Amino acid sequence: MKRLTSWFLALLLVISLANPIVASPETDSVDINVISTTQESINVEAKGAILMGLDNGEILFSKDANKKLYPASTTKILTALVALENGDLDEVVTVGNEAYLCPYDSSKAGLDIGEEITLENLLYGLMLPSGNDAAYTIAVHIGRKVKGDPTLSINDAVKVFIDLMNKRSRELGAKNSHFVTPDGYHDDEHFTTAYDMALISAEAMKHDMFRKIVSTRMFTIPDWSSLHDPNVEDEIRYWRNSNALIHPNDTYYYADATGIKTGYTSKALHCLVTSASRDNMELLTVVLGSTKIGKWTDSAALLDYGFNNFDKYEPFSHGQQISILNIQGNTEDNWVRVISDKAPGYLVPKDKINSVRQEIKWADEVIQGEDQTDVSIPAPVSKHQKVGTMIISLDGKVLDKIDLVTSRAVEKEKPKLPKALIKLQDGIDHSLATVWASFSLWTKLVFGLVALIIFLLAIRIRIVRRRRRRYTFKRGY
């Protein structure tokens, strides 16, 4: 009876959440600059796809990456990101009737009403078996926490969480996305693009816990009911990662794959976001609207294309010397090393590595002549003072601009005495030292005693004068 009542309440909540959120049908213009190669491109079955460098966001391949498509359960990447940014992994969450909000035909983690589970374990239940019940449990928990109201209704808490999802996606530059549910179950007003999903996924991969979860093949957790019901035998829940690319025994295993998330609905078709790492390169692929097999083969083909045709161009390390500047205003300490403020690393076509250009643009205060060749810096110089910019480009397109800074501080030279005065001062110092050295020990002791007596008398005189002034002041008053 209780279970029937819970389902009824959940149905009412679904109806109350079903008010459509109007989203703009237009697609905002987003420039996607694909780094081209001389190699033949590839064909993918997906309606929208993208291949991106995970470190710097270089776009290596794009197919209708700005087209609005349904993301299905890849939505949970954003759900996990919002949870990680607003929750604590070790906080305990009590599963409520929100777990019944997910449709009966959707994937679930098998959570029990009343179950107490950490947010960390909820995230495993969200990302591995793609638990929609975990998605709603997370949404309600985070919604209430952000509002600071543990009594907030399920309906209102979910709305708060959805607002967080949309706000965060916009902050990341996902201009053509709109989210309505935390699980990605189909809704006409719930959509994204391959490019937007890549931005969201790249941000999520900045979290070590997210990386750990999405790379986990199998996660086990005791079944809650078996722990608290003596009539139920001890059972273990097995949450298997739905991403075939990370399972060695699977037909579509990809040895370099490290995550991330699958998705499917009848209207979204098959979706997959994948990360992979080989040598010093880390790539991210998004395929939306592919086929059952295509989501695996599309992703593998994109990754092969990236690893086979691109290399990571790392011209120098962080703090490496780039140049040397002469210093004006200090004749002795008259030079300083110029170093890079960060370690650049860009994915560049293998056949264009030698075409990468580096150019230094010196700061105005460094340029002493009419061009960039006559350069020096006036003292004083502070440590890590910016003196220029290294511009790295390929085919006329700027890859990055790196600050060039000084390696150390240099003081301005203090004014020096004329040589004649310096010689005179040295002579006086030498004479005094010679005279003092000629004194006997007893003579030096007498000098010391006289100096001590003079010092004590000076203190005594000062004390007496203070007392007299104080006495005169009192009488005058």
C-alpha positions as CSV (number, residue, x, y, z in Angstrom):
1,M,0.0,0.0,0.0
2,K,2.8,2.4,0.9
3,R,4.6,1.7,-2.4
4,L,1.3,2.4,-4.3
5,T,0.9,5.7,-2.5
6,S,4.5,6.6,-3.3
7,W,3.9,5.9,-7.0
8,F,0.7,8.0,-6.9
9,L,2.6,10.9,-5.3
10,A,5.4,10.6,-7.8
11,L,2.8,10.8,-10.6
12,L,1.4,14.0,-9.2
13,L,4.9,15.4,-9.1
14,V,5.7,14.5,-12.7
15,I,2.5,16.3,-13.7
16,S,3.4,19.4,-11.7
17,L,6.9,19.4,-13.3
18,A,5.5,19.0,-16.8
19,N,4.9,22.6,-17.5
20,P,7.0,23.3,-20.6
21,I,9.9,25.7,-20.3
22,V,9.9,27.8,-23.5
23,A,13.3,27.9,-25.1
24,S,14.5,29.9,-28.1
25,P,14.2,27.9,-31.3
26,E,17.0,29.8,-32.9
27,T,20.6,28.6,-32.7
28,D,23.1,31.1,-31.5
29,S,26.1,31.5,-33.7
30,V,29.2,29.9,-32.3
31,D,32.4,29.9,-34.3
32,I,34.1,26.5,-34.3
33,N,37.6,26.7,-35.7
34,V,38.7,23.3,-36.7
35,I,42.4,22.7,-37.0
36,S,42.7,21.2,-40.5
37,T,45.2,18.6,-41.7
38,T,46.2,17.3,-45.1
39,Q,44.9,13.9,-44.1
40,E,41.6,12.6,-45.4
41,S,38.8,13.3,-42.9
42,I,36.5,10.6,-41.6
43,N,32.8,9.8,-41.8
44,V,30.6,9.3,-38.8
45,E,27.0,8.1,-38.5
46,A,26.1,10.5,-35.7
47,K,23.9,13.5,-36.5
48,G,26.3,15.7,-34.5
49,A,29.9,15.0,-33.5
50,I,33.0,16.7,-32.3
51,L,36.6,15.8,-31.4
52,M,38.3,18.1,-28.9
53,G,41.7,18.4,-27.2
54,L,40.9,18.1,-23.5
55,D,43.7,20.4,-22.2
56,N,43.1,23.5,-24.3
57,G,39.9,22.8,-26.2
58,E,41.3,22.6,-29.7
59,I,38.7,21.4,-32.2
60,L,40.1,18.6,-34.4
61,F,36.9,17.5,-36.1
62,S,33.4,18.7,-36.3
63,K,30.2,17.5,-37.8
64,D,27.1,19.7,-37.3
65,A,28.5,20.4,-33.8
66,N,26.1,23.4,-33.4
67,K,23.0,21.5,-34.3
68,K,20.5,21.2,-31.5
69,L,20.0,17.5,-30.6
70,Y,18.7,15.5,-27.6
71,P,21.4,14.4,-25.2
72,A,19.6,11.6,-23.4
73,S,21.6,10.4,-20.4
74,T,24.7,12.3,-21.3
75,T,22.8,15.0,-19.4
76,K,24.0,13.3,-16.3
77,I,27.5,14.7,-16.9
78,L,26.1,18.1,-16.1
79,T,24.1,16.7,-13.2
80,A,27.3,15.3,-11.7
81,L,29.2,18.5,-12.3
82,V,26.6,20.6,-10.5
83,A,26.5,18.1,-7.6
84,L,30.3,18.1,-7.3
85,E,30.4,21.9,-7.3
86,N,27.6,22.3,-4.7
87,G,27.8,19.3,-2.5
88,D,30.2,17.4,-0.2
89,L,31.1,13.8,-1.2
90,D,30.8,12.4,2.3
91,E,27.5,14.0,3.2
92,V,24.7,11.4,3.7
93,V,21.6,11.7,1.6
94,T,18.2,10.1,2.5
95,V,16.4,8.8,-0.6
96,G,12.8,10.1,-0.7
97,N,9.8,9.8,-3.0
98,E,11.8,11.8,-5.7
99,A,13.3,8.4,-6.6
100,Y,10.0,7.5,-8.1
101,L,10.0,10.5,-10.4
102,C,11.9,8.6,-13.1
103,P,9.7,6.8,-15.6
104,Y,9.2,3.1,-15.2
105,D,11.0,2.3,-18.4
106,S,14.1,4.3,-17.6
107,S,17.5,3.0,-16.2
108,K,17.8,2.9,-12.5
109,A,20.4,2.3,-9.8
110,G,17.8,0.4,-7.6
111,L,17.7,2.9,-4.7
112,D,15.3,2.2,-1.8
113,I,13.0,4.8,-0.3
114,G,14.5,5.7,3.1
115,E,18.0,4.5,2.1
116,E,20.9,6.5,3.5
117,I,23.7,6.9,1.0
118,T,26.6,9.2,0.6
119,L,26.7,11.7,-2.2
120,E,29.8,10.0,-3.6
121,N,28.0,6.7,-3.9
122,L,25.0,8.4,-5.4
123,L,27.3,9.7,-8.1
124,Y,28.5,6.2,-8.9
125,G,24.8,5.2,-9.1
126,L,24.2,8.1,-11.5
127,M,27.1,7.6,-13.9
128,L,27.7,3.8,-14.0
129,P,24.3,2.2,-14.3
130,S,22.9,5.6,-15.4
131,G,20.4,5.6,-12.5
132,N,17.6,8.1,-13.1
133,D,16.5,7.5,-9.5
134,A,20.0,8.7,-8.4
135,A,19.6,11.8,-10.7
136,Y,16.4,12.9,-9.0
137,T,17.8,12.1,-5.5
138,I,20.8,14.2,-6.2
139,A,18.7,17.0,-7.7
140,V,16.5,17.3,-4.6
141,H,19.4,17.1,-2.1
142,I,21.4,19.8,-3.9
143,G,18.4,21.9,-4.5
144,R,17.5,22.0,-0.8
145,K,21.1,22.5,0.2
146,V,21.6,25.5,-2.1
147,K,18.4,27.1,-0.9
148,G,19.3,26.3,2.7
149,D,15.9,24.8,3.3
150,P,15.7,21.0,4.0
151,T,11.9,21.2,4.0
152,L,11.7,22.5,0.5
153,S,9.2,20.5,-1.6
154,I,10.5,17.9,-4.1
155,N,9.0,19.9,-6.9
156,D,10.7,23.2,-5.9
157,A,14.0,21.5,-5.1
158,V,14.1,19.9,-8.6
159,K,13.4,23.3,-10.1
160,V,16.2,24.9,-8.2
161,F,18.6,22.2,-9.5
162,I,17.5,22.6,-13.1
163,D,18.1,26.3,-12.8
164,L,21.6,25.5,-11.5
165,M,22.2,23.2,-14.5
166,N,21.2,25.9,-17.0
167,K,23.1,28.6,-15.3
168,R,26.3,26.5,-15.1
169,S,26.0,25.5,-18.8
170,R,25.7,29.1,-19.9
171,E,28.7,30.1,-17.8
172,L,30.7,27.4,-19.7
173,G,29.7,28.9,-23.0
174,A,27.0,26.3,-23.9
175,K,24.8,28.8,-25.7
176,N,22.6,26.3,-27.6
177,S,21.6,24.1,-24.7
178,H,18.5,23.9,-22.5
179,F,17.9,21.4,-19.7
180,V,14.6,20.4,-18.2
181,T,15.4,17.2,-16.2
182,P,18.4,16.0,-14.3
183,D,18.3,12.6,-16.0
184,G,17.9,13.5,-19.6
185,Y,14.7,11.4,-20.2
186,H,13.1,12.8,-23.3
187,D,11.5,16.2,-23.3
188,D,11.2,18.4,-26.4
189,E,12.6,21.4,-24.6
190,H,15.6,19.5,-23.3
191,F,18.4,19.7,-25.8
192,T,22.1,20.5,-26.4
193,T,24.7,20.4,-29.1
194,A,27.9,18.3,-29.6
195,Y,30.0,21.4,-29.0
196,D,28.1,22.4,-25.9
197,M,28.3,18.9,-24.4
198,A,32.0,18.9,-25.1
199,L,32.4,22.2,-23.1
200,I,30.4,20.7,-20.2
201,S,32.3,17.4,-20.2
202,A,35.7,19.1,-20.3
203,E,34.8,21.1,-17.2
204,A,33.6,18.0,-15.4
205,M,36.9,16.3,-16.2
206,K,38.7,18.9,-14.2
207,H,37.4,17.1,-11.1
208,D,39.5,14.2,-10.0
209,M,36.5,12.4,-8.4
210,F,34.5,12.7,-11.7
211,R,37.5,11.1,-13.6
212,K,37.7,8.3,-11.0
213,I,33.9,7.6,-11.2
214,V,33.6,7.6,-15.0
215,S,36.7,5.4,-15.4
216,T,35.4,2.7,-13.0
217,R,34.3,-0.4,-14.7
218,M,32.3,-2.0,-11.8
219,F,31.2,-0.6,-8.4
220,T,29.7,-2.7,-5.7
221,I,27.6,-1.5,-2.8
222,P,25.6,-3.4,-0.2
223,D,21.8,-3.5,-0.9
224,W,20.2,-1.2,1.6
225,S,17.1,-3.4,2.2
226,S,19.3,-6.5,3.0
227,L,21.2,-4.5,5.6
228,H,18.1,-3.3,7.5
229,D,15.5,-6.1,7.0
230,P,16.4,-9.4,8.8
231,N,14.0,-11.2,6.4
232,V,16.1,-10.3,3.4
233,E,19.3,-12.1,2.6
234,D,22.5,-10.1,2.3
235,E,22.8,-8.8,-1.3
236,I,25.3,-6.7,-3.2
237,R,24.3,-4.2,-5.8
238,Y,26.6,-4.3,-8.8
239,W,26.8,-1.1,-10.8
240,R,28.5,-1.8,-14.1
241,N,29.7,1.0,-16.3
242,S,27.5,1.2,-19.4
243,N,30.5,2.4,-21.5
244,A,31.7,-0.6,-23.6
245,L,34.8,1.3,-24.6
246,I,36.4,0.8,-21.2
247,H,35.7,-2.9,-20.7
248,P,38.6,-5.1,-21.9
249,N,36.4,-8.1,-22.7
250,D,33.9,-6.1,-24.8
251,T,33.9,-6.2,-28.6
252,Y,34.3,-2.4,-28.8
253,Y,36.9,-2.0,-26.1
254,Y,39.3,0.9,-26.8
255,A,42.5,0.6,-24.8
256,D,43.1,4.3,-24.4
257,A,39.5,5.2,-23.3
258,T,39.1,6.6,-19.8
259,G,35.4,7.4,-19.6
260,I,32.7,9.1,-19.8
261,K,29.0,8.5,-20.4
262,T,26.4,6.8,-22.6
263,G,22.9,7.9,-23.4
264,Y,19.8,6.6,-25.3
265,T,16.2,7.4,-25.9
266,S,14.1,6.6,-28.9
267,K,14.2,10.2,-30.1
268,A,17.7,11.1,-29.0
269,L,19.0,7.8,-30.5
270,H,22.4,6.6,-29.3
271,C,24.8,9.1,-27.7
272,L,28.2,8.8,-26.2
273,V,30.8,11.1,-24.7
274,T,34.3,9.6,-24.5
275,S,37.6,10.6,-23.1
276,A,40.9,8.9,-24.0
277,S,44.6,9.4,-23.2
278,R,47.6,8.3,-25.1
279,D,51.2,9.4,-24.4
280,N,50.9,13.0,-23.5
281,M,47.6,13.7,-25.4
282,E,44.1,13.6,-24.0
283,L,41.1,13.8,-26.3
284,L,37.4,14.1,-25.9
285,T,34.7,13.0,-28.3
286,V,30.9,13.6,-28.4
287,V,28.6,11.8,-30.7
288,L,24.8,12.6,-30.6
289,G,22.1,10.8,-32.6
290,S,24.1,7.8,-33.7
291,T,23.2,4.2,-34.1
292,K,23.5,1.4,-31.5
293,I,26.8,0.2,-33.0
294,G,27.7,3.6,-34.4
295,K,28.2,5.3,-31.1
296,W,31.1,2.9,-30.4
297,T,32.6,2.9,-33.9
298,D,32.1,6.7,-34.4
299,S,33.9,7.4,-31.1
300,A,36.7,5.0,-31.9
301,A,37.2,6.4,-35.4
302,L,37.3,10.0,-34.0
303,L,39.9,9.0,-31.4
304,D,42.0,7.2,-34.0
305,Y,41.9,10.2,-36.2
306,G,43.1,12.5,-33.4
307,F,45.9,10.2,-32.1
308,N,47.1,9.3,-35.6
309,N,47.2,12.8,-37.1
310,F,48.0,15.2,-34.2
311,D,50.9,15.7,-31.8
312,K,51.2,17.8,-28.7
313,Y,53.5,20.8,-29.5
314,E,55.3,21.8,-26.3
315,P,57.9,24.4,-27.3
316,F,59.1,25.2,-23.8
317,S,58.4,24.5,-20.1
318,H,57.1,26.7,-17.4
319,G,59.9,29.0,-16.1
320,Q,62.2,28.2,-19.1
321,Q,64.5,31.0,-20.3
322,I,63.3,32.7,-23.4
323,S,65.6,35.7,-23.6
324,I,67.8,38.1,-21.7
325,L,67.3,41.8,-21.1
326,N,69.9,44.4,-20.3
327,I,69.1,46.6,-17.3
328,Q,69.5,50.4,-17.3
329,G,70.5,52.0,-14.0
330,N,72.7,49.3,-12.6
331,T,76.2,49.0,-13.9
332,E,77.1,45.9,-11.8
333,D,73.8,43.9,-11.8
334,N,73.0,44.8,-15.4
335,W,71.0,41.9,-16.9
336,V,68.0,39.7,-16.1
337,R,66.6,36.5,-17.6
338,V,63.2,36.5,-19.3
339,I,61.2,33.4,-18.6
340,S,57.8,31.9,-19.7
341,D,54.9,32.3,-17.2
342,K,53.4,28.9,-18.2
343,A,54.0,25.7,-20.0
344,P,52.2,25.8,-23.4
345,G,51.0,22.6,-25.0
346,Y,48.9,22.5,-28.2
347,L,47.5,19.8,-30.5
348,V,49.0,20.4,-33.9
349,P,48.8,18.4,-37.1
350,K,51.8,16.2,-37.4
351,D,52.5,17.5,-40.9
352,K,52.4,21.1,-39.7
353,I,54.6,20.9,-36.6
354,N,57.4,22.8,-38.5
355,S,54.9,25.5,-39.5
356,V,54.2,26.7,-36.0
357,R,55.5,30.3,-35.5
358,Q,56.8,32.0,-32.3
359,E,57.0,35.8,-32.1
360,I,57.9,38.0,-29.1
361,K,56.1,41.3,-28.6
362,W,58.0,43.4,-26.1
363,A,56.1,45.7,-23.7
364,D,56.4,49.4,-24.5
365,E,58.6,50.2,-21.5
366,V,61.1,47.7,-22.8
367,I,61.4,49.1,-26.3
368,Q,64.1,51.8,-26.4
369,G,64.4,52.3,-30.2
370,E,61.9,52.4,-33.1
371,D,61.4,48.7,-33.3
372,Q,61.4,45.4,-31.3
373,T,65.2,44.9,-31.7
374,D,66.4,47.6,-29.4
375,V,65.2,46.5,-26.0
376,S,66.3,46.9,-22.4
377,I,64.6,47.6,-19.1
378,P,65.1,50.4,-16.5
379,A,65.8,49.5,-12.9
380,P,64.3,48.8,-10.5
381,V,62.9,45.5,-11.8
382,S,60.4,43.4,-9.7
383,K,60.4,39.6,-9.8
384,H,57.9,38.2,-12.4
385,Q,57.4,41.6,-13.9
386,K,55.7,41.3,-17.3
387,V,58.0,42.5,-20.1
388,G,56.5,41.0,-23.1
389,T,54.3,38.4,-24.8
390,M,55.1,35.2,-26.8
391,I,52.6,34.8,-29.6
392,I,52.3,31.3,-30.9
393,S,50.5,30.8,-34.2
394,L,49.7,28.3,-37.0
395,D,48.5,29.2,-40.5
396,G,48.0,32.7,-39.4
397,K,45.7,31.7,-36.4
398,V,46.9,32.5,-32.9
399,L,47.1,29.4,-30.8
400,D,48.1,31.2,-27.6
401,K,49.6,34.3,-26.0
402,I,52.0,33.6,-23.2
403,D,53.3,36.2,-20.7
404,L,57.1,36.7,-20.6
405,V,58.3,37.8,-17.1
406,T,61.5,38.5,-15.3
407,S,63.1,35.7,-13.3
408,R,64.2,37.9,-10.4
409,A,64.2,41.4,-8.9
410,V,67.0,44.0,-9.5
411,E,67.4,47.1,-7.4
412,K,68.3,50.5,-8.8
413,E,71.9,51.3,-8.3
414,K,72.6,53.7,-5.4
415,P,74.5,57.0,-6.2
416,K,78.2,56.6,-5.7
417,L,80.6,59.1,-4.1
418,P,83.3,60.6,-6.3
419,K,86.5,58.6,-6.3
420,A,88.5,61.3,-4.4
421,L,85.9,61.2,-1.5
422,I,85.9,57.4,-1.5
423,K,89.7,57.4,-1.2
424,L,89.6,60.0,1.6
425,Q,86.9,58.0,3.4
426,D,88.9,54.8,3.1
427,G,92.0,56.7,4.4
428,I,90.2,58.0,7.5
429,D,88.7,54.6,8.2
430,H,92.2,53.0,7.9
431,S,93.8,55.6,10.1
432,L,91.1,55.2,12.9
433,A,91.5,51.5,12.7
434,T,95.3,51.8,13.0
435,V,95.1,54.1,16.0
436,W,92.6,51.9,17.8
437,A,94.7,48.8,17.1
438,S,97.7,50.6,18.7
439,F,95.9,51.1,22.0
440,S,96.7,48.6,24.8
441,L,94.0,46.5,26.4
442,W,93.8,48.8,29.5
443,T,93.5,51.9,27.4
444,K,90.6,50.3,25.5
445,L,88.9,49.4,28.8
446,V,89.3,53.0,30.1
447,F,87.7,54.3,26.9
448,G,84.8,51.9,27.4
449,L,84.3,52.8,31.0
450,V,84.3,56.6,30.2
451,A,81.7,56.0,27.4
452,L,79.5,54.0,29.9
453,I,79.7,56.8,32.5
454,I,78.8,59.4,29.9
455,F,75.8,57.3,28.8
456,L,74.5,56.9,32.3
457,L,74.9,60.6,33.1
458,A,72.9,61.5,29.9
459,I,70.1,59.2,31.1
460,R,70.2,60.8,34.6
461,I,70.0,64.3,33.2
462,R,67.1,63.4,31.0
463,I,65.1,62.0,34.0
464,V,65.8,65.0,36.2
465,R,64.6,67.4,33.4
466,R,61.3,65.4,33.0
467,R,60.6,65.6,36.8
468,R,61.2,69.4,36.8
469,R,58.8,70.0,33.9
470,R,56.2,67.9,35.6
471,Y,56.5,69.8,38.9
472,T,56.4,73.2,37.1
473,F,53.2,72.1,35.2
474,K,51.4,71.1,38.5
475,R,52.2,74.5,40.2
476,G,51.1,76.5,37.2
477,Y,47.7,74.6,37.1
